[in-house]
Amino acid sequence: MSCHAKFVFGQEELSYRFNDDHPFNPKRLELTVDLLIKAGALPDDSIIPPRQATIEELSRVHLPEYIAAVQALSLPNPEERWIQEADRWGLMDEDTPYFEGMHDTTSLLVGGSLEAVDAVMTGQANHALHLGGGLHHAMPNKGGGFCVYNDASVAIAHLRHKYNSRVLYIDTDVHHGDGVQWSFYSDPNVCTFSIHETGKYLFPGTGAAGERGEGEGFGTNINLPMDPYTEDESWMDGFKEVLLKVVDYFKPDVIISQHGCDAHAFDPQAHMHCSMNIYLQMPYWIHEVAHQYCEGRWIALGGGGYEIWRVVPRAWALLWMTMADHPLIATLQSKPLTPLPEEWLKQWQPESPFPLPDTWLDPVEQWEPIPRRNEININNKHSKEVALLYLPDSPSDP
């Protein structure tokens, strides 16, 4: 397989773990890498290691005071004054509690995303994937939503600072990409597009279609909030139409995408009813527009995904195989129930609390239909219309 895509990964990234009971489980990275290896889809020469992000790089997004707090709370025995202030920095609650080594571990995840950016922007690869990244909820002055530093925002700031690039950020996580949105809300050279479950019922409660940017950045922030229990067809109808119009309107130099895979019906943290099919189709369309508008420049990051056994490895493996032009992607168009590698199933089934799926895509025809499908689809079409309200229909429109 030709290696025009790079895969950023190092075993040390598995250290990003808050505690043993926390839903953000880095084992999903191990499961995904092993699935790709057993599928013959991850050659050694495609892998590059992450590096530590510097304080200067982090400071392009995060306040110095916040970085200092993260560093202080990363010590084995933090001083009492820092513990008393941990809540102020968003690092005390059960979602994002401080942990030993937090600064170094999270700086490595940020650095992994910067390595992916540099691999693409220096011509080392057309595409690069860093599954350890996608920590899109961290704010300049606060952690939250399982995210300490926001590697996606730092990667975008790096693209602006080092390469003067016009950046389109696409967020497919079921939770709104709030940290990235607010970091670039007034920047006309960064366009953010997030498709997610409506914030009426789900963290972080933002991402309404009316959040469009401000000042010079008005119109460069696009949200597509979807109703709970949305299914594949409605999700993809919204995603594809909005993506194609956004990219044609904004005309980016480079695309960064975040690939949380928690809109799947099995995911315990949200309320959607999508199947593995959207995790085949969304990368396909991002791949298409990257080549059409950006000479192929595409950096992809991980993100959420809390069904680590039955969903995340398959979804992220499909993302990588799309980036790497693996032949399995074409096969799945005609044979969606192509089996997973038997060796992978045998290795991990003893550890999984559920029977592992044995095919790449889901047998959706066997799933129970959603009774409110019509109403959900109508609501989603309305959200799409609102999201598209200020986007021109064609490049020639005023």
C-alpha positions in Angstrom: 0.0 0.0 0.0 1.4 3.4 -1.0 2.0 5.5 2.1 0.7 9.0 1.2 -0.9 9.1 4.7 0.9 9.3 8.1 -0.4 7.8 11.4 0.8 9.6 14.5 1.0 7.2 17.5 3.1 6.3 20.5 2.5 3.9 23.3 3.0 6.7 25.8 -0.3 8.3 24.6 -2.1 5.5 26.5 -1.1 7.4 29.7 -3.9 10.0 29.2 -6.2 8.4 31.8 -8.0 10.2 34.6 -8.7 7.1 36.7 -9.7 3.4 36.3 -13.4 4.1 36.3 -13.4 7.1 33.9 -15.2 6.6 30.6 -12.4 8.2 28.6 -10.5 5.0 28.2 -7.2 5.0 26.2 -7.5 1.3 25.6 -9.6 2.2 22.6 -6.4 3.4 20.9 -4.7 0.1 21.6 -7.8 -1.8 20.2 -7.8 0.3 17.0 -4.1 0.0 16.3 -4.3 -3.7 16.8 -7.3 -4.0 14.5 -5.5 -2.1 11.8 -2.3 -4.2 12.1 -4.4 -7.4 12.0 -6.2 -6.1 8.9 -2.9 -5.5 7.2 -3.7 -1.8 7.0 -0.9 -0.1 9.1 2.5 -0.5 7.6 5.4 0.4 9.9 6.6 3.2 7.6 3.3 5.0 7.9 3.7 5.5 11.7 5.4 8.6 13.2 5.8 9.3 16.9 4.2 12.2 18.7 6.3 14.9 20.4 5.8 17.2 23.4 4.2 20.6 22.6 6.1 23.5 23.9 4.8 26.1 26.3 5.0 28.6 23.5 2.8 26.5 21.3 0.3 25.9 24.1 0.2 29.6 24.8 -1.1 30.4 21.4 -4.5 29.2 22.7 -4.2 28.7 26.5 -3.6 31.4 29.1 -0.2 31.3 30.9 -2.1 31.2 34.2 -4.0 28.1 33.1 -0.9 26.3 31.9 0.8 27.1 35.2 -2.2 25.6 37.1 -2.1 22.4 35.0 1.7 22.0 35.6 1.2 22.5 39.4 -1.6 20.0 39.6 0.4 17.5 37.7 2.9 17.0 40.5 2.6 13.8 42.7 1.6 16.0 45.7 0.3 19.3 44.5 0.4 22.2 46.9 -2.8 22.9 48.8 -3.3 26.3 47.3 -3.4 24.7 43.8 -5.8 22.1 44.9 -8.1 24.8 46.3 -8.0 26.5 43.0 -8.5 23.4 40.8 -12.2 24.0 40.4 -11.6 27.4 39.0 -9.6 25.8 36.2 -12.1 23.1 35.5 -9.9 20.4 36.9 -11.7 19.2 40.0 -15.0 17.6 38.9 -15.6 14.0 38.0 -15.4 14.7 34.2 -12.0 16.3 34.2 -10.1 15.7 37.5 -6.5 16.6 37.7 -4.0 13.6 37.7 -0.3 13.0 38.2 1.7 13.7 35.0 -1.3 15.5 33.4 0.8 18.3 31.8 3.4 16.1 30.2 0.8 13.6 29.0 -1.5 16.2 27.5 1.3 18.1 26.0 2.3 14.9 24.2 -1.2 14.6 22.7 -1.1 18.2 21.6 2.3 17.6 20.1 1.0 14.6 18.3 -1.5 16.8 16.5 1.2 19.3 15.7 3.3 16.5 14.2 0.3 15.6 12.0 0.0 19.2 10.9 3.7 19.5 10.0 3.7 16.1 8.1 1.0 17.4 5.8 2.1 21.0 5.5 5.7 20.1 4.7 4.7 17.7 2.0 5.7 14.5 3.9 2.1 13.3 3.4 -1.2 14.3 1.9 -3.1 13.2 5.0 -2.2 12.6 8.6 -4.2 11.0 11.4 -3.7 11.5 15.1 -6.3 9.4 17.0 -4.9 10.5 20.4 -6.0 14.1 19.6 -9.4 15.7 19.3 -9.7 17.1 22.8 -12.1 19.8 21.6 -13.8 20.9 24.9 -10.8 22.6 26.6 -11.1 26.4 26.7 -8.2 28.9 26.8 -8.6 29.2 30.6 -10.3 26.0 31.6 -10.4 22.3 31.2 -13.7 20.3 30.8 -15.4 17.5 29.0 -12.5 15.1 29.6 -10.1 17.6 27.9 -7.2 19.4 29.6 -5.4 21.1 26.7 -7.2 21.6 23.3 -4.9 20.0 20.8 -7.3 20.9 17.9 -7.3 24.6 18.7 -3.5 24.6 19.2 -3.1 22.8 15.8 -5.3 25.4 14.1 -3.3 28.2 15.8 -0.1 26.5 14.6 -1.4 26.5 11.0 -2.2 30.2 11.3 1.1 31.1 12.9 3.6 28.9 10.9 1.8 28.4 7.6 -0.6 31.4 7.4 -3.3 28.9 6.3 -7.0 29.4 5.9 -8.4 26.5 8.0 -11.6 24.6 7.9 -12.3 22.7 11.1 -14.9 19.9 10.8 -16.2 18.3 14.1 -18.2 15.1 13.8 -18.3 14.3 17.6 -21.8 13.9 19.0 -20.9 16.6 21.5 -20.6 20.2 20.2 -17.0 21.3 19.5 -17.3 24.2 21.9 -13.7 24.8 22.8 -12.6 25.2 19.2 -15.6 27.3 18.3 -15.1 29.9 21.0 -11.3 30.0 20.5 -11.8 31.2 16.9 -15.3 32.8 17.0 -14.2 36.1 15.6 -11.4 34.9 13.3 -12.4 35.2 9.6 -9.6 32.8 8.5 -10.8 29.9 10.6 -14.2 28.3 9.7 -15.7 25.8 12.2 -18.4 23.3 11.2 -19.8 21.1 14.0 -22.5 18.4 13.6 -23.7 17.1 16.9 -26.7 16.2 19.1 -28.6 19.3 20.1 -27.4 20.9 23.3 -30.9 20.8 24.8 -30.2 17.4 26.3 -26.4 16.9 26.1 -23.1 18.4 27.2 -21.9 21.0 26.7 -25.3 22.6 26.0 -24.0 24.9 23.2 -23.9 24.5 19.4 -27.2 26.1 18.4 -27.5 27.0 14.7 -27.7 30.7 15.7 -24.1 30.6 16.9 -22.5 32.0 13.7 -19.4 33.9 14.8 -18.9 37.5 15.6 -17.2 40.6 14.2 -15.1 39.8 11.2 -15.7 36.1 11.9 -19.5 36.3 11.5 -20.6 33.6 9.1 -17.5 31.4 9.6 -19.1 29.4 12.4 -21.6 26.8 11.4 -23.5 24.4 13.7 -25.8 21.6 12.8 -27.6 20.4 15.9 -29.5 17.1 15.4 -32.4 15.6 17.3 -31.9 12.7 19.7 -32.4 9.3 18.0 -31.3 10.6 14.6 -30.5 7.8 12.2 -27.9 7.4 9.4 -29.9 8.9 6.5 -30.9 12.0 8.3 -27.4 12.5 9.8 -25.7 12.1 6.4 -28.3 14.3 4.6 -27.4 17.2 6.9 -23.7 16.5 7.0 -23.1 16.2 3.3 -25.1 19.2 2.1 -23.7 21.5 4.8 -20.2 20.3 4.3 -20.3 20.8 0.5 -21.7 24.3 0.8 -19.4 25.4 3.6 -16.2 24.3 1.9 -17.3 25.9 -1.4 -18.1 29.1 0.4 -15.0 29.2 2.6 -12.4 27.7 0.2 -9.9 26.6 2.8 -6.2 25.9 2.3 -6.3 22.9 4.7 -8.9 20.8 6.6 -8.7 19.6 10.2 -11.4 17.2 11.2 -12.3 15.8 14.6 -13.7 12.2 14.6 -15.5 11.5 17.8 -17.5 8.3 17.1 -20.1 8.7 19.9 -23.2 9.2 17.6 -23.4 5.5 17.3 -26.5 3.8 18.7 -24.4 1.7 21.1 -22.6 4.7 22.7 -23.6 5.1 26.3 -22.9 8.9 26.6 -25.4 10.2 24.0 -28.9 9.5 22.5 -28.3 9.0 18.8 -29.2 6.0 16.7 -26.6 6.0 13.9 -24.7 3.0 12.7 -21.2 2.3 11.5 -22.2 3.5 8.0 -21.8 7.2 9.0 -18.2 6.5 10.0 -17.6 5.1 6.5 -19.4 8.0 4.7 -18.2 11.1 6.6 -14.5 10.4 6.0 -15.3 9.7 2.3 -16.8 13.2 1.8 -14.1 15.0 3.8 -11.5 13.1 1.7 -13.3 14.2 -1.5 -13.4 17.9 -0.6 -9.8 17.9 0.7 -8.6 16.9 -2.8 -11.0 19.2 -4.5 -10.2 22.3 -2.5 -7.0 21.8 -0.5 -4.7 19.8 -2.8 -5.4 16.9 -0.4 -4.2 18.7 2.8 -6.2 16.9 5.5 -5.3 16.4 9.2 -7.7 14.1 11.2 -7.9 13.8 14.9 -9.7 11.4 17.3 -12.2 12.5 19.9 -15.0 11.0 21.9 -16.3 7.5 21.7 -17.2 5.5 24.8 -18.2 2.1 23.4 -14.6 1.2 23.2 -15.1 -2.4 22.1 -17.9 -2.5 19.6 -17.7 1.0 18.0 -14.4 2.9 18.3 -12.0 0.4 16.8 -14.1 -0.1 13.7 -15.0 3.6 13.2 -11.4 4.8 13.6 -10.0 2.0 11.4 -12.4 3.0 8.6 -11.2 6.6 9.0 -7.6 5.6 8.6 -8.3 3.2 5.7 -10.1 6.0 3.9 -7.1 8.3 4.3 -4.7 5.6 3.2 -6.9 4.4 0.2 -7.1 0.9 1.5 -9.0 -1.4 -0.8 -11.4 -2.5 1.9 -13.2 0.8 1.7 -14.2 0.1 -1.9 -15.2 -3.5 -0.9 -17.5 -2.3 1.8 -19.6 -0.3 -0.7 -20.9 -3.6 -2.2 -20.2 -6.0 0.7 -21.0 -4.0 3.9 -21.0 -7.1 6.1 -17.4 -8.0 5.3 -16.0 -9.9 8.3 -13.5 -8.4 10.8 -10.2 -10.2 11.1 -10.7 -13.4 13.0 -7.4 -13.0 14.9 -8.5 -9.6 16.3 -11.9 -11.1 17.5 -10.2 -14.0 19.2 -7.7 -11.8 21.0 -10.1 -9.3 22.4 -13.4 -11.1 22.9 -12.3 -12.6 26.2 -11.9 -9.0 27.6 -15.0 -7.5 26.1 -18.1 -7.2 28.3 -20.2 -7.6 25.1 -20.2 -9.9 22.2 -18.0 -8.2 19.6 -19.5 -7.5 16.2 -17.9 -9.7 13.6 -18.4 -7.4 10.5 -17.1 -4.0 9.6 -20.5 -2.4 9.2 -23.7 -3.0 11.2 -26.6 -5.2 10.1 -29.0 -2.2 10.4 -31.9 -4.0 8.7 -32.1 -6.1 11.9 -32.3 -3.1 14.2 -35.6 -1.9 15.7 -36.9 1.2 13.8 -37.2 4.5 15.6 -41.0 5.3 16.1 -40.5 9.1 15.8 -38.4 8.9 12.6 -40.6 11.3 10.6 -40.7 14.0 13.3 -36.9 13.7 13.9 -36.2 13.9 10.2 -38.4 17.0 9.8 -36.7 18.7 12.8 -33.2 17.9 11.4 -34.1 19.3 7.9 -35.2 22.5 9.7 -31.9 22.7 11.5 -30.1 22.2 8.2 -32.0 25.1 6.6 -31.1 27.4 9.5 -27.4 26.3 9.4 -27.3 27.1 5.7 -29.2 30.4 6.1 -26.3 32.8 5.4 -24.3 30.5 3.1 -24.4 31.4 -0.6 -25.8 28.7 -2.9 -22.9 29.1 -5.3 -19.5 30.8 -5.5 -21.0 33.5 -7.7 -23.7 34.5 -5.2 -23.1 37.8 -3.2 
